[in-house]
Amino acid sequence: MASFEQGVSIKPGDVVFRTSFDTPQEREAWSKAEFAQWVTGYNGTTSLKITVPKGKEEGGYMVRMPIDLTPYRGCRLFFECMAKAEDVTKPPQPWLGVKFMLHYVSPSQGAFWKNEDNVYGTFDWRKVSFSAPIAPDVTQGWIYLGLQGSSGTVWFDNIRITVWRLPVKRPEPPKNPKPPFKGHDLPRLRGVMSPQQFREEDLRTLGLEWNANVIRWQICRNWGKVGTDRDLDEYDRWFEAKLEELDRVLEACRRYKIYVVVDMHTPPGGRYSNRDLAIFHEPLYQDHFVKLWEKVARRYKGNKVIWGYDLVNEPVQNIPSPEGVPDYLGAQVRAAMAIRAIDKDVPIFIEANEWSSPSGFRELEPVDVPNVIYQVHMYVPGEFTHQGVGRKWVPIAYPGKIGGVEWNKERLREVLQPVREFQLAYNVHIYVGEFSAIRWAPGAAQYLSDCIELFEEYGWDWTYHAFREWHGWSVEHGSDPNDTKPSKEPTDRMKLLLSWFAKNEKPKW
């Protein structure tokens, strides 16, 4: 097994592994395959060349090298290499194509894979990079190089791995803590993620028939698409129209006694091909992001229907910010402090990196901003919750073995443990902004029930994803993926949500 460079201590910026394939020892560390060969390549040095002929796109053509991750448990590492491609076909999924990838299996978290997405086509030597959290209990991992789901030719050279962040050490939970700030005086907020457009009848149903007392209202378009929302003048016109729509939402929710979380689902600048948000890298878009929140804060100051402001949906930052540009957490702090200069009371939601997943909370640190609530999204295991989304559907049941691991309520508890530890260490309130399982997933109702029971046990508010947005997540639709009409009878998932909503108390405005 190849090992990272060892030292007495490590710090951010340390280069802990590098290879340029120029010595026999460096090359012998990699597995061998008939589709891979050592050639003269980048800057006249030795490079790895991998060729996959047309018609052979299915499957993976990769070589790998084992690495010892033990010294870097709990760290975030930054991986980069030089790569060149020729006629690499576009793969069926963004995470396929050219693969410079880390893979490991954590006893507590299961299998992990990470690489830069959307790498294909023809290009000269350029950097390919990504970052990855190293699980606290992992030992061995592997670096993969090659092609998956594509044909063509790719060359690799100059791999380097750097420490980006060190593990976060949590303080002991305070003894006899005061009640944390929640931003409301109700026993619990339980509701849903919104549709992407206002319809009076939807909110009437939620408030009067379903008895929901919160909705996370998404200001959204182009979600997940690359290279969108770059024209700020056009973006501002769209955003202003969405605020006018929000005015109507707030008025209806006032009548139906529903709190509103204002969610900036797609911020200016959009996402890069590696899924990073532009606001974490380009001052132009980060500055505009802050200005938009100042505009929202002025417009709605004192509006009691608003539970709070959700600054940015599902942050992703795979590569470090340029010098002088605040990162995913710093950008949220900038916006939060700008809001605080206008409105000192309105709750503000902070999200973690890695799509605000439970694992993202391992490296999240509390912010020095008053009246803050921390938000998590729960879609673990993704093989279950997203089965058949963007790929061929192969039924996977819950509870049961998924990816070689037994999944049940206690396994979900383990997944949520980083969030629970954060909550207790800093005596803060947690809000589950999104959680779901695709409607055709066998055992979806049991999965949702287990999640909700854990949220309730921990005192977390929650909103189900989603209400009348896309039929795949709808509890009003049955389990047949080919039937896109609402079910005539309440589904087991709908009955579950309604049974919890029946416990809700309404705001007393």
C-alpha positions in Angstrom: 0.0 0.0 0.0 1.4 3.4 -0.9 1.5 5.9 2.0 1.2 9.6 2.3 4.2 11.5 3.5 4.3 11.2 7.3 5.1 13.9 9.7 4.9 14.8 13.3 2.0 17.2 12.6 0.1 18.5 9.6 -1.4 21.9 8.8 -3.5 23.3 6.0 -1.4 23.7 2.9 0.9 20.8 3.5 1.5 18.6 0.4 1.1 15.1 1.7 1.4 13.1 -1.5 2.8 13.7 -5.0 3.8 11.6 -8.0 4.9 12.4 -11.5 5.3 8.7 -12.6 9.0 9.3 -13.4 10.6 6.5 -11.3 9.9 2.8 -11.5 8.8 2.8 -7.9 6.1 5.4 -8.6 4.8 3.5 -11.6 4.8 0.1 -9.9 2.4 1.4 -7.2 -0.4 1.3 -9.8 -2.4 -1.7 -11.0 -1.8 -2.8 -14.6 -4.3 -3.1 -17.5 -4.0 -3.7 -21.2 -5.8 -0.4 -21.9 -3.2 1.6 -19.9 0.4 2.4 -20.8 3.2 4.6 -19.7 4.2 7.2 -22.4 6.2 10.4 -22.8 3.6 13.1 -22.2 3.3 16.2 -20.0 6.4 18.4 -20.4 8.3 15.5 -21.8 8.0 13.4 -18.7 6.3 10.1 -18.1 2.5 10.1 -18.2 -0.2 7.5 -17.9 -2.2 7.0 -21.1 -5.6 5.2 -21.2 -7.5 4.3 -24.3 -11.0 3.0 -24.6 -12.2 2.2 -28.2 -15.6 3.2 -29.5 -18.4 0.8 -28.6 -16.8 -0.1 -25.3 -18.2 2.8 -23.3 -20.1 0.6 -20.8 -18.2 -0.1 -17.6 -15.0 1.4 -16.2 -11.5 1.3 -17.6 -9.3 2.5 -14.7 -6.1 1.6 -12.9 -5.8 2.3 -9.2 -3.2 2.8 -6.4 -3.9 2.0 -2.7 -3.2 4.8 -0.2 -3.2 4.9 3.6 -5.7 7.5 4.8 -5.3 6.8 8.5 -3.1 9.9 9.3 -5.7 12.2 7.7 -8.9 11.0 9.4 -11.3 14.0 9.8 -9.4 16.2 7.4 -10.5 17.6 4.1 -7.9 16.9 1.4 -7.5 18.6 -2.0 -6.7 16.4 -5.0 -5.3 17.8 -8.2 -3.6 16.4 -11.3 -2.8 17.3 -14.9 -4.9 15.7 -17.6 -5.3 15.8 -21.3 -8.2 14.2 -23.4 -8.9 13.4 -27.0 -12.4 12.5 -28.2 -13.7 11.4 -24.8 -17.4 10.9 -25.4 -20.0 12.6 -23.2 -21.0 10.1 -20.5 -24.6 9.4 -19.4 -24.0 10.9 -16.0 -21.9 13.9 -14.9 -19.8 12.0 -12.5 -18.6 9.6 -15.3 -16.1 10.4 -18.1 -12.5 11.2 -17.2 -11.9 9.8 -13.8 -9.3 11.1 -11.3 -11.1 9.7 -8.3 -10.8 8.9 -4.6 -12.6 5.9 -3.2 -12.8 4.5 0.3 -15.2 2.6 2.5 -15.9 3.9 6.0 -17.2 1.4 8.6 -19.6 4.1 9.8 -20.5 6.0 6.6 -20.2 3.3 3.9 -18.7 3.6 0.5 -17.4 7.0 -0.7 -16.4 8.2 -4.2 -15.3 11.7 -5.3 -14.0 13.2 -8.5 -14.5 16.3 -10.6 -17.7 16.0 -12.6 -18.3 16.8 -16.3 -14.8 16.1 -17.6 -15.0 14.8 -21.2 -14.4 16.0 -24.8 -11.0 17.1 -26.3 -8.7 19.4 -24.3 -5.0 20.1 -23.9 -3.2 19.6 -20.6 -5.2 21.2 -17.8 -5.7 20.8 -14.1 -8.4 18.4 -12.8 -9.2 18.7 -9.1 -11.6 18.0 -6.3 -11.6 17.9 -2.5 -12.8 15.1 -0.2 -13.6 14.7 3.5 -11.8 11.8 5.0 -14.1 9.8 7.3 -12.9 9.6 10.9 -12.7 5.8 10.9 -11.3 5.1 7.4 -8.0 3.3 6.9 -7.3 2.3 3.3 -8.4 4.2 0.2 -7.6 4.1 -3.6 -6.9 6.7 -6.2 -8.3 5.8 -9.6 -7.3 7.0 -13.0 -9.1 6.3 -16.3 -12.4 6.5 -18.1 -15.8 5.3 -17.1 -18.9 5.4 -19.2 -16.9 6.9 -22.1 -14.7 6.0 -25.0 -11.6 8.0 -26.1 -8.1 8.7 -24.9 -6.9 10.4 -21.7 -3.5 11.1 -20.3 -2.6 11.8 -16.6 0.4 13.3 -14.8 1.6 15.2 -11.8 -0.8 14.1 -9.0 -0.7 16.2 -5.8 -2.7 15.9 -2.6 -2.8 18.8 -0.1 -4.3 19.3 3.3 -7.1 21.8 3.0 -8.8 21.6 6.4 -7.9 19.9 9.7 -10.5 18.0 11.8 -12.8 20.2 13.9 -12.6 19.5 17.6 -16.0 19.9 19.3 -16.2 21.3 22.9 -18.0 19.3 25.5 -21.7 20.1 25.6 -22.5 22.8 28.1 -24.1 21.7 31.4 -27.6 23.0 32.1 -27.8 24.9 28.8 -30.5 27.5 28.2 -33.1 26.7 25.5 -31.5 27.4 22.1 -32.7 30.1 19.8 -35.5 28.8 17.5 -37.0 31.9 16.2 -40.5 30.8 17.1 -42.5 29.8 20.3 -44.3 26.7 18.9 -43.5 23.1 20.1 -42.4 22.2 16.6 -42.6 23.4 13.0 -43.5 20.6 10.5 -44.2 21.3 6.9 -43.0 21.0 3.3 -40.7 22.3 0.6 -42.6 24.5 -1.8 -43.6 24.2 -5.4 -41.7 26.6 -7.7 -44.7 28.8 -8.4 -47.4 30.4 -6.3 -50.9 28.9 -6.4 -53.4 30.0 -3.8 -55.1 26.6 -3.6 -51.8 24.9 -2.7 -51.3 27.0 0.4 -54.9 26.7 1.3 -54.6 22.9 1.2 -51.4 23.0 3.3 -52.7 25.4 5.9 -56.4 24.3 6.3 -56.5 20.7 5.2 -53.0 19.4 6.0 -52.4 21.6 9.0 -48.8 22.3 8.0 -47.3 25.3 9.9 -44.2 26.0 7.9 -43.2 26.0 4.2 -39.7 26.4 2.8 -40.3 28.7 -0.2 -37.7 28.2 -2.9 -36.6 31.1 -5.1 -35.4 28.8 -7.8 -34.7 28.3 -11.5 -32.0 26.3 -13.4 -31.2 24.3 -10.3 -28.3 21.9 -10.9 -27.5 23.3 -14.4 -24.1 24.6 -15.2 -23.1 28.1 -16.4 -26.5 29.7 -15.7 -27.5 33.0 -14.0 -24.3 34.8 -15.1 -26.1 37.9 -16.5 -26.8 40.0 -13.4 -29.2 42.4 -15.1 -31.3 39.6 -16.4 -31.0 37.8 -13.0 -32.2 40.9 -11.2 -35.3 41.2 -13.3 -36.1 37.5 -12.6 -35.4 37.9 -8.9 -37.6 41.0 -8.6 -40.5 39.1 -10.2 -39.9 36.2 -7.7 -40.0 38.7 -4.8 -43.4 40.0 -6.1 -44.5 36.4 -6.1 -43.2 36.0 -2.6 -45.3 39.0 -1.5 -48.4 37.0 -2.5 -47.0 33.9 -0.8 -46.5 35.7 2.5 -50.0 37.2 2.4 -51.6 33.8 1.8 -49.4 32.2 4.5 -50.5 34.9 6.9 -54.1 33.9 6.3 -53.4 30.2 6.6 -51.0 30.4 9.6 -47.9 29.1 7.9 -44.4 30.2 8.6 -42.2 30.9 5.6 -38.5 30.1 5.2 -37.2 32.3 2.3 -34.8 30.1 0.4 -32.4 31.5 -2.2 -32.2 28.2 -4.1 -30.2 29.4 -7.1 -27.9 32.4 -6.3 -26.4 34.7 -8.9 -23.5 33.2 -10.8 -24.9 29.7 -10.8 -22.7 26.6 -10.5 -19.5 25.5 -12.2 -19.2 22.1 -13.9 -17.6 20.7 -10.7 -20.8 21.8 -8.8 -19.1 24.7 -7.0 -21.2 27.8 -6.6 -19.7 30.9 -8.3 -20.3 33.0 -5.3 -17.5 31.2 -3.4 -15.0 32.1 -6.1 -15.9 35.3 -7.9 -16.2 38.6 -6.0 -18.6 40.0 -8.6 -21.2 37.4 -7.8 -20.5 37.2 -4.0 -20.9 40.9 -3.7 -24.2 40.8 -5.6 -25.4 37.9 -3.5 -24.9 40.0 -0.4 -26.7 43.0 -2.0 -29.7 40.8 -2.8 -30.0 39.7 0.8 -29.8 43.4 1.9 -32.7 44.1 -0.5 -34.7 41.2 0.9 -34.0 42.3 4.5 -35.2 45.9 3.8 -38.3 44.7 1.9 -39.6 42.3 4.6 -38.2 43.7 7.9 -40.8 43.1 10.6 -42.8 40.6 8.6 -43.9 38.0 11.3 -44.8 35.4 8.7 -41.2 34.9 7.8 -39.5 32.4 10.1 -36.2 33.2 8.6 -33.8 33.6 5.7 -32.1 30.6 4.1 -29.0 32.2 2.7 -27.9 29.6 0.1 -29.3 26.2 -0.7 -26.9 23.2 -0.6 -23.5 24.8 -0.7 -20.8 22.9 -2.6 -17.2 23.9 -2.6 -14.7 21.4 -4.0 -11.8 23.8 -4.6 -10.4 26.5 -2.4 -11.6 30.1 -2.9 -9.1 32.6 -4.4 -7.2 34.6 -1.9 -9.3 37.4 -0.4 -12.7 35.7 -1.4 -14.7 34.3 1.5 -15.5 30.6 1.2 -18.8 28.8 1.5 -19.1 29.6 5.2 -17.6 33.1 5.0 -19.9 34.1 2.2 -22.9 33.1 4.3 -21.4 35.1 7.2 -21.0 38.2 5.0 -24.7 38.0 3.9 -25.8 37.3 7.5 -24.0 40.4 8.9 -25.4 42.5 6.0 -28.9 41.4 7.0 -28.1 42.0 10.7 -27.2 45.6 9.9 -30.8 46.0 8.7 -32.8 43.6 10.8 -31.3 42.4 14.1 -34.0 39.9 14.9 -35.0 37.8 11.9 -33.6 34.2 12.1 -30.9 33.3 9.6 -30.2 29.7 8.4 -26.6 28.5 7.9 -26.0 25.4 5.8 -23.0 23.1 5.7 -20.7 22.2 2.8 -21.3 19.0 0.8 -25.0 19.9 -0.1 -25.6 20.6 3.7 -25.5 16.8 4.2 -25.1 15.3 7.6 -21.4 14.5 6.8 -20.9 18.2 6.0 -21.5 19.0 9.6 -18.2 17.2 10.6 -16.3 20.2 9.3 -18.8 22.9 10.0 -17.9 25.5 12.6 -20.4 27.8 14.4 -20.6 31.4 13.1 -20.4 34.5 15.3 -23.8 35.8 14.2 -26.8 36.2 16.6 -30.1 34.4 16.1 -28.8 31.7 13.8 -30.3 28.3 13.1 -28.3 25.5 11.3 -29.9 23.5 8.5 -29.3 20.0 7.3 -30.6 18.0 4.4 -31.1 14.2 4.6 -31.0 12.0 1.6 -28.8 9.1 2.9 -28.3 6.5 1.6 -28.6 8.2 -1.8 -28.8 4.8 -3.6 -32.1 4.3 -1.9 -33.6 7.8 -1.8 -32.7 8.6 -5.4 -33.1 5.2 -7.0 -34.2 5.6 -10.6 -33.6 9.4 -10.7 -31.6 10.1 -13.8 -30.7 6.5 -14.3 -32.3 3.1 -14.9 -34.5 2.1 -11.9 -33.4 -1.0 -10.1 -35.5 -1.5 -6.9 -33.6 -1.1 -3.6 -35.6 -1.8 -0.4 -35.4 -0.2 3.0 -34.9 -1.5 5.6 -32.3 -3.9 4.3 -28.8 -4.3 2.8 -27.9 -1.4 0.6 -24.4 -1.3 -0.8 -23.4 -4.1 1.4 -24.5 -2.3 4.6 -27.6 -3.0 6.7 -29.8 0.1 6.7 -32.4 0.7 9.4 -33.4 3.4 11.9 -30.2 3.0 14.0 -28.1 3.3 10.9 -29.8 6.5 10.1 -29.1 7.7 13.6 -25.4 7.1 13.0 -25.6 9.1 9.8 -27.2 12.0 11.7 -24.7 11.8 14.5 -22.4 14.7 13.3 -25.5 17.0 13.3 -26.5 15.9 16.7 -23.0 16.4 18.0 -22.9 19.9 16.5 -26.3 20.7 18.1 -25.2 19.6 21.6 -21.7 21.0 21.5 -22.9 24.6 20.7 -26.5 24.4 22.1 -28.0 25.5 18.7 -31.3 24.6 17.0 -31.4 22.3 13.9 -33.8 22.6 11.0 -34.1 19.8 8.5 -34.8 21.8 5.3 -35.1 18.8 3.0 -35.5 15.1 3.3 -37.3 12.6 1.1 -37.3 9.2 -0.7 -38.4 8.9 -4.3 -42.0 7.6 -4.3 -41.3 4.3 -6.0 -38.6 3.3 -3.6 -39.7 0.1 -1.8 -40.1 1.0 1.9 -40.2 4.8 1.3 -42.8 5.3 4.0 -40.8 3.4 6.6 -37.6 5.4 5.7 -39.5 8.7 6.1 -41.1 7.5 9.4 -37.6 6.5 10.8 -36.2 9.9 9.8 -39.1 11.9 11.3 -38.9 9.9 14.5 -35.2 10.9 14.9 -35.9 14.5 14.0 -38.6 14.6 16.7 -36.5 12.8 19.2 -33.8 15.5 18.8 -36.2 18.4 18.8 -35.6 19.4 15.1 -38.1 21.3 13.0 -38.5 19.9 9.5 -39.9 20.3 6.0 -40.5 17.4 3.6 -39.2 17.7 0.0 -41.5 18.4 -1.8 -45.1 19.5 -2.2 -46.5 19.7 -5.7 -43.1 20.4 -7.2 -42.2 17.1 -9.2 -44.3 14.0 -9.1 -41.3 11.9 -8.1 -41.2 13.4 -4.6 -45.0 13.8 -4.2 -46.7 12.0 -1.4 -50.0 12.5 -3.3 -48.7 10.1 -6.0 -48.5 6.3 -5.7 -45.5 4.0 -6.0 -45.8 3.2 -9.8 -43.2 5.3 -11.6 -45.2 5.2 -14.8 -48.3 6.6 -13.2 -47.9 10.4 -13.1 -51.4 11.2 -11.9 -52.2 11.8 -8.2 -53.5 8.7 -6.4 -57.3 8.5 -5.8 -56.6 7.3 -2.2 -54.1 8.7 0.3 -50.7 7.0 0.0 -48.9 5.6 3.0 -46.4 8.4 2.7 -49.2 11.1 2.7 -50.9 9.4 5.7 -47.6 9.5 7.5 -47.0 13.3 7.0 -50.6 14.1 7.8 -50.4 12.1 11.1 -47.5 14.4 12.1 -49.0 17.6 10.8 -52.1 16.8 13.0 -49.9 17.5 16.0 -49.0 21.0 14.8 -49.9 24.2 16.6 -50.5 27.3 14.5 -48.7 30.6 14.8 -50.6 33.2 16.9 -50.3 36.3 14.6 
